[in-house]
Amino acid sequence: MQTFLPYPDFRRSLQTLDYKRLGKQRVEAFQLIRAITVGTGWSRHPAARMWTGYLNALKLYYNLAIDEWKSRGYRNKMKKMAIEGEIVLPPWFGDEAFHAAHRSNLLRKDPVYYGQFGWEEPPTLPYVWNEEKWQKPFKDIPEGESDYEEKEENHGYG
């Protein structure tokens, strides 16, 4: 379970991903949204904890993953989600250690494909995800993030 962000830019990160990982990003972002909103089995996973409180940002990532998937000519049956209200980015977004860890792990997963980007990280860095400074306690989930609703909407980014 992971939302790959080798850069502090959703669109650029998704454009960088290979076919296999991009396809999984749609599924895993959807699973994380469900985990946060309805409390599925992934709700205590570190990835879900890191996105808790930032549902609109995660929905934006999910929607952009669908856009990128479709722009490559792949079939898509997943529906985009409505984003209502402000999009607040998580505090780890832009943290260089976080993004470097994602580049490193992508290099480990497919050194040939990801080697083309000239990243300098070794393919051995661990993921950075359970930093206490980034965690919101579960009780601090904003009101309304417990209601899951799926809608198709553009929201001005595509």
Secondary structure, DSSP 8 states (H G I E B T S, - for coil): -----SSS-HHHHHHHS-HHHHHHHHHHHHHHHHHHHH--TTTTSHHHHHHTT-HHHHHHHHHHHHHHHHHTT-----------S-----TTTT-HHHHHHHHHHHHHH-HHHHHTTT--S-TT-------GGG---GGG--TTTT--------TT--
